Every structure is written in C-alpha cells, then in structure tokens.
Amino acid sequence: MLRWHGYRYDIGLADTNPIAKRIGVKTEAAILVELGQPLALGEIEIPKLKPGQCLVEIAYSGACRTQVGEARGHRGDDPWLPHCLGHEGTGTVLETGPEVTRAESGDKVVLSWIAGGGIDAGGTVYDWDGRQVNAGGVTTFARHAVVSENRLTPIPDSLDMTTAVLMGCALPTGFGAVLNTGRAEAGQAVAVFGVGGVGLSAVLGAAAAGCEPVIAVDVLAMKLDLAASLGATHGVNASDTDPLAAIAEIASGGVDLAIEATGRPEVMAQALEVVRDRGGRAVVIGNAPFGETVSVNPRLFNMGRSLLGTWGGDSDPDRDFERFAGLLAIGRRDPSAMLSRPYALADINRVLDDLEAGAIARPLIDMAGD
C-alpha cells in the first residue's frame, strides 16, 4: 500500500492504484506570493495526475539567477501569482499519470526546464488551504512536484543524484552554448564572461572541446579560482582590470567564441567586442532585467562577427545529457565543485540572497534536510 511518512512515500509491491489512495495528501513547497517579497513555505495538496504527468519526490534542487529575477520582479509583471518556482533538480518518480510511456515508478530522473521527448502536459494547480497555486511543467522548490513527462530525463549513469542537479539547467545551457550554439572546435580561443553556474559550465564545455585559451572573466576571485579548477587557462578580474584589453593581450586578434553569462547588457556588448573579425561568435545566455536594451556598434557585423542567442544551449535532453556527462567523464572534470554546501528547503530565501550576492556559484537544496 501507499504510506505517507512526513513528506516521503513508501510504495509497496502490492500497490495497484496508488493515485486513488492518495486523496488529500500534501507536501511542502516554497511559493512566490508577491513580487519582491520572500517566498512563503506552505503545504500544498497534490492533485490527481492528468495525462502525461508524473509525481516526483524531489531529492535535490538547484537554483539560478532566473529564479532570483522572478522572485525580485526583474522579469516584469507576473500574471500567475501565487506560483511555485524551481526548474532544475533530481528525484524519483513515484507515480505516473495516464498515457505516460517514458517514465515509471522508481526511475531516478533529472528535472529540467529544457523540454525533451514525451508528452507536454503543461502545468498544474495545487490547493493551498483553499487558495490556488499555479505551477509550470516543472517546479523543484518542493518536496514533491507534479511534472510534465517531457521535463524528465534518466540520470546519466556517470552522475550521482547531487551532481546531476546541474544537468537540469547549468550544464546543458553552458555546455550547449559552447558546443551547440557556438560550434566551438579544438584549438579555438574562448572567453566566458561571468562564471557562475552557467558560465562555469561553459568553461567545462570549452575545456572538453579542447579549446585554448579558455579565458574566464568575473569580478569575484572565488569564482575565477573555481573556473581555473574546471579548465580555464586564464582568469581576468574585471573589478580591477579592463577585460577587453586583457583578452586582447591573451588572444591577439580576438577570440573565436565569447560566452556572456552575466545578464548585463553592457557585458553582452563587450562579448561582441572581443571576438575576431570574419567568423567570431558571441553567444548571449544571461537574462537582462525586463525593459533593458543592449547597444552595439553595427560595424562589427559588417566585419563578419555574429551575436547569437540561445535557448538552453540549444540542448536536447535526449541527445545531449548523456553526451555531456560522457565528455565530463573523459575530461575527468568534476562539476560538483561549483555546488554549494547543502541548504534545506526552509533556507530557500537565504539561497536566493546568497545567489544574488555572488556568495555561491550554484546552490544545492537538499529536500531531506532540516
């Protein structure tokens, strides 16, 4: 039978229809109620699964600056309040709804905002003491979540449950920006502006591709040290050095590829400035605050430089998650170095504060932690 222990399930082999036995079961989640205000912790009722949905017990969640922007109101009006947050994590499938074919109970999975194969079941609505709480196709700031089938991918064999959290967003976005969008090749010069979780993943991707030099640019020495441990050959501290001049000295004529992962429009322009003529590519990953614009010299386009956008590194979970994990294993680089010490779900507002302040590269939230 299905048994409820605090916020955990035990599913016995005799279970035949656990969904029907779970009416009224609640779980704990962090909820965005009002922009610019701390997230609220509340117990939400898990609804009956719709076709294409799965119930997942979240083991670990990550967080990126996208969630900071959402919570702080930097992404404009939010018509979905109140709603759940979090778009990267790992967990175990507990139940599957009708028509699900790519997951089954007991599967260990990556949860990602980047859609893969399977049914796109859309979001869901939870009940919070009589108040509706919206959720998208994937949310992870909760002990359990109803997730669309196409947001679940088996955890690659070479990654453990904690490290695989990075495969939900940072690794496919950073790796993909280098390998898929930027088409990096061995021997090419790469500069990465902003080495938080996504930027560090771009450094990993450039190192895995055999690029050299790999230049990390940031304003925090701690992050530059992390970048060096993950494959950066040079570090530029933009708090006391002109990054354009420093990169020009390292890579005469400009780099082949620049990755922007800060979300600052002036840095997006700098990324285009440092790439070479006739084939240099600048890829923008960062999310600028709503309403901001970027200004660039149009003559740079006439010189054959390209400014590119990317959607999650143009990654396909079914094609790329195992591929990226394999490249990490071959290069013997440990991406878990960018993960923070574990936070508990109760610490969720401190997670966002620490991330916004640059005190951590990528947070790890342990849903079993107190």
Helices and strands as residue ranges (DSSP letters): E 2-5, E 8-11, G 18-21, E 26-32, E 40-45, E 53-61, H 65-72, E 83-84, E 88-96, E 108-112, E 124-128, E 131-135, E 144-148, G 149-151, E 152-154, G 163-168, H 170-176, I 177-181, E 190-193, H 197-208, E 214-218, H 221-229, E 234-237, H 243-250, E 257-260, H 265-274, E 281-284, H 299-302, E 306-309, G 312-314, H 317-331, G 335-338, E 339-344, G 345-347, H 348-357, E 362-366
